[in-house]
Every structure is written in structure tokens, then in C-alpha cells.
């Protein structure tokens, strides 16, 4: 017989909300403690003087990851919020009225690159083919492993790409492209991983596929829609929330 445990989670960011849902689904008694008045952690919302602000993330990438999360509970993102694909995806500014527009589809992005640097469209297409292959390996498989051993990263698929773990994004991009602006655009997505392109293995080009291949999305009324959705799901599963609850000490026996 499975033992039901009383589990306390400190903080209510995305990872905490996700963990609370999975633990509650497994039958445990889960309580989330949050020091702020509302849940969300860094993705919380601020309302002041009639204005509403998202305090954390501003872009919604990898929509398939969110769909997979809600599907684990028999739900869809559309059960909770409406997604809008941004068109154009975004603009990169280099000065006043000096910008490059990133379209919402790869074909138009290829044309934009080609217009800036001759031959770069074909090079980008090859680069994106590799990036998609890496995405299929990393996001559809590796990130869902428990993370208890580095050996989890060794699979027949990653073994075939071992060379990509000994080079880095910056080197790869600069071998293929000469235009500094295009280089900056291609180096930029890995910054979301919290590392410099020169320190990030080439395998992580899957972030470029998340950008150019899947596009940039946004919940209709703001990123806090995602927090509300995960909170609602957690409540449906029986998770309890205590806000304005600062944890001052953890007693270990």
C-alpha cells in the first residue's frame, strides 16, 4: 500500500507549482508556502495605480513543453488560457529606428538573413536542421529524465553528436556567419539558459529551434495566465496554498 506523505513546498514559482501538481496527483498531502501575497515567484503579477505588470518572463517559448505538462493531468493549455503567436515574433534594436525584424516563420527569417548577408539563408537552413534534431533529443527526451546522474545524458542519439559537446555556440555561429548582427541574433537564445554563448556547448542550438522553429507566443492577458492555470490545476488536485507565509527556519531532525 502506498504511503501518503505530508509534503511542504517553499515558494510558488513554475517549478514549485509543477512539483505540487505531480506530488498531489500521486496522492500526497501537499502544502505550498509563499512569502508574497500571490503565487508565481518571479513570474508573479503586480497591480498598482490601475496598471497590471508581469514581474517575470515576457516571452512564451516551447509551447509543446507546456502542452505536455497539462496533458499529464488530462488537460490542455486551452482549458485555462488562450495563446497568441506573435507576428512578427520580435524585433532586435541596434539604435533608434535601426532594427531587424524576426518573422513568425522560418522561411521569412531565411529571407531576412539572406538580404543582410548573401549566402546566409542556406547556411541558416542547415543550422536549423541540426538545431531541430537537437531539440527532438533534448526537449522530448533528456529533460524529462530524473537528473540523478550525468550518465543520463549518454544515449545512442547524443553519442552520435558527441562533437557538439566539445565546441560551443559562439564558435559554431561565427564559423558560418560573418555579419555581427546576425551572429548576435543567433547567440542570443542561449542566454535564457543563464550562460554565455562561448560557454554553451553547440548541442544547445536547440534553443535556436525554439526561437525560429516554434516561434514566440504570448498568453492573451499576460504571462500570469500560466501561473493562474498551474495554480488552478494544483487546487483541483487538492494542493493547499498559504501566501504571506515567510519561512524563517528549517528544523532538521
C-alpha positions in Angstrom: 0.0 0.0 0.0 1.4 3.4 -1.0 2.3 5.7 1.9 0.8 9.1 1.8 3.3 11.8 2.8 2.7 15.3 4.1 4.9 17.4 1.8 5.7 21.1 2.2 7.0 23.2 -0.8 8.7 26.5 -0.2 8.0 29.1 -2.9 5.4 29.0 -5.7 7.3 29.6 -8.9 6.8 27.4 -12.0 8.9 24.5 -10.7 7.1 24.6 -7.3 3.7 24.7 -8.9 4.6 21.8 -11.3 6.1 19.7 -8.4 3.0 20.3 -6.3 0.7 19.0 -9.1 2.7 15.8 -9.6 3.0 15.1 -5.9 -0.7 15.7 -5.3 -1.5 13.5 -8.3 0.5 10.7 -6.6 -1.8 11.0 -3.6 0.3 13.1 -1.2 -0.8 15.9 1.1 0.8 19.0 -0.4 1.0 22.5 1.0 2.8 25.4 -0.8 4.1 28.3 1.3 4.7 31.6 -0.4 6.1 34.7 1.2 4.4 37.1 -1.2 0.7 37.9 -1.3 0.2 36.0 -4.5 1.7 32.9 -6.1 4.1 32.8 -9.1 7.5 33.5 -7.6 9.5 35.5 -10.2 6.5 35.2 -12.5 4.1 36.9 -10.1 1.9 39.8 -11.1 1.9 43.4 -9.7 -1.2 45.6 -9.7 -0.7 49.2 -8.8 -2.4 52.5 -9.6 -4.8 50.8 -12.1 -1.9 49.1 -14.0 -1.0 45.5 -14.2 2.5 44.2 -14.7 4.0 40.8 -15.3 7.0 40.7 -13.0 9.0 37.9 -14.6 9.1 36.2 -18.1 7.8 38.2 -21.0 8.1 35.5 -23.8 6.4 32.1 -24.1 8.7 29.7 -25.9 8.5 25.9 -26.3 4.7 25.6 -26.2 4.9 21.9 -26.6 6.5 21.7 -23.1 3.5 23.4 -21.5 1.1 21.2 -23.5 2.9 18.1 -22.3 2.7 19.2 -18.7 -1.0 19.8 -18.8 -1.6 16.6 -20.7 -0.1 14.7 -17.8 -3.2 15.6 -16.0 -5.7 15.1 -18.8 -5.8 18.8 -19.6 -4.8 21.2 -22.3 -3.5 24.7 -22.1 -6.6 25.9 -23.9 -8.6 24.7 -20.9 -7.1 27.6 -18.9 -5.7 30.3 -21.2 -5.6 31.5 -24.8 -2.3 31.6 -26.7 -1.4 34.1 -29.4 1.5 33.6 -31.7 3.3 36.9 -32.2 3.7 38.1 -35.7 6.4 39.4 -36.1 7.9 37.3 -33.3 10.1 40.3 -32.2 12.5 43.0 -33.3 16.1 43.3 -32.4 17.1 47.0 -32.0 20.5 48.4 -32.6 19.6 52.1 -32.3 16.7 54.4 -32.9 14.8 53.2 -36.0 17.6 50.7 -36.5 16.3 47.1 -36.1 16.0 43.7 -37.6 12.5 42.1 -37.6 12.3 38.4 -36.8 9.3 36.9 -38.6 6.9 34.3 -37.2 8.1 31.6 -39.6 11.4 30.2 -40.7 11.0 30.8 -44.4 10.7 34.6 -43.9 13.6 34.5 -41.4 15.8 32.8 -44.0 14.9 35.6 -46.5 15.8 38.3 -43.9 19.2 36.7 -43.2 19.9 36.4 -47.0 19.0 40.0 -47.5 21.6 41.0 -44.9 24.4 38.6 -45.8 24.5 36.8 -49.1 24.5 33.0 -48.7 23.4 33.2 -45.1 19.9 31.9 -45.8 21.2 28.5 -47.0 23.6 28.3 -44.0 20.8 29.1 -41.6 18.6 26.4 -43.1 21.3 23.8 -42.4 22.0 25.2 -38.9 18.3 24.9 -38.1 18.1 21.3 -39.3 20.7 20.4 -36.8 19.0 22.6 -34.1 15.7 20.8 -34.6 17.4 17.4 -34.3 19.0 18.5 -31.1 15.6 19.8 -29.9 13.9 16.5 -30.6 16.6 14.7 -28.5 16.9 17.2 -25.6 13.4 18.6 -25.1 11.4 15.5 -26.0 13.6 13.1 -24.0 16.6 14.2 -21.9 14.9 17.0 -19.9 12.3 14.5 -18.6 14.9 12.2 -17.1 15.3 12.4 -13.3 18.6 14.2 -13.3 20.3 11.9 -10.7 23.4 11.1 -12.9 25.3 12.7 -15.8 25.1 9.2 -17.4 21.5 10.0 -18.3 22.9 12.3 -21.0 24.6 9.4 -22.7 22.2 7.9 -25.3 22.7 6.5 -28.8 21.4 9.8 -30.1 23.7 12.0 -28.0 26.7 9.7 -28.7 26.3 10.5 -32.4 26.5 14.2 -31.5 29.4 14.0 -29.1 31.5 16.5 -31.1 28.8 19.2 -30.3 29.7 18.9 -26.6 33.3 19.9 -27.3 32.6 23.1 -29.3 30.4 26.0 -28.3 27.5 28.0 -29.8 29.7 31.1 -30.4 32.3 29.2 -32.3 29.7 27.4 -34.5 27.9 30.5 -35.3 31.0 32.5 -36.2 32.3 29.8 -38.5 29.1 30.1 -40.6 28.2 33.8 -40.4 30.2 37.0 -40.8 27.6 39.7 -40.2 27.9 40.7 -36.5 24.2 41.5 -36.2 23.2 38.0 -37.4 25.8 36.5 -35.1 24.3 38.3 -32.1 20.8 37.2 -33.0 21.9 33.5 -33.2 23.9 33.7 -30.0 21.1 35.4 -28.1 18.6 32.5 -27.3 21.1 30.5 -25.1 21.2 33.5 -22.7 17.9 32.2 -21.4 19.8 29.2 -20.1 21.9 31.6 -17.9 25.2 31.0 -19.8 27.3 32.9 -22.3 27.3 31.5 -25.9 31.1 31.0 -25.6 30.5 28.7 -22.6 27.5 26.8 -24.0 28.0 23.6 -25.9 27.0 23.5 -29.6 24.3 20.9 -28.7 22.3 23.7 -27.1 21.5 25.1 -30.5 18.1 23.6 -29.8 17.3 26.9 -28.3 17.5 28.4 -31.8 14.9 26.0 -32.9 12.7 27.0 -30.0 13.1 30.6 -31.3 12.9 30.4 -35.1 11.3 27.0 -35.4 8.5 27.1 -32.9 8.0 30.9 -32.7 7.3 33.3 -29.9 3.9 33.2 -28.2 2.1 35.1 -25.5 -0.9 34.3 -23.3 -3.8 36.7 -24.2 -3.9 38.6 -20.9 -0.3 38.2 -19.9 2.2 35.6 -18.6 0.5 35.4 -15.3 -2.2 33.4 -17.1 0.2 30.5 -17.0 0.7 30.9 -13.2 -3.1 31.1 -12.7 -3.5 27.9 -14.8 -1.0 25.9 -12.8 -2.4 27.2 -9.5 -5.9 26.2 -10.7 -4.8 22.8 -11.6 -3.0 22.4 -8.3 -6.1 23.4 -6.4 -8.2 20.9 -8.4 -5.7 18.2 -7.3 -6.0 19.2 -3.7 -2.9 21.3 -3.2 -3.2 23.9 -0.4 -1.6 27.3 -0.6 -0.5 29.7 2.1 0.5 33.1 1.0 2.1 35.9 3.1 3.9 32.9 4.7 7.6 33.6 5.1 9.7 30.5 6.1 12.1 31.7 8.8 13.8 28.4 9.7 14.0 24.8 8.6 14.4 22.4 11.5 16.2 19.2 10.5 15.9 16.2 12.8 
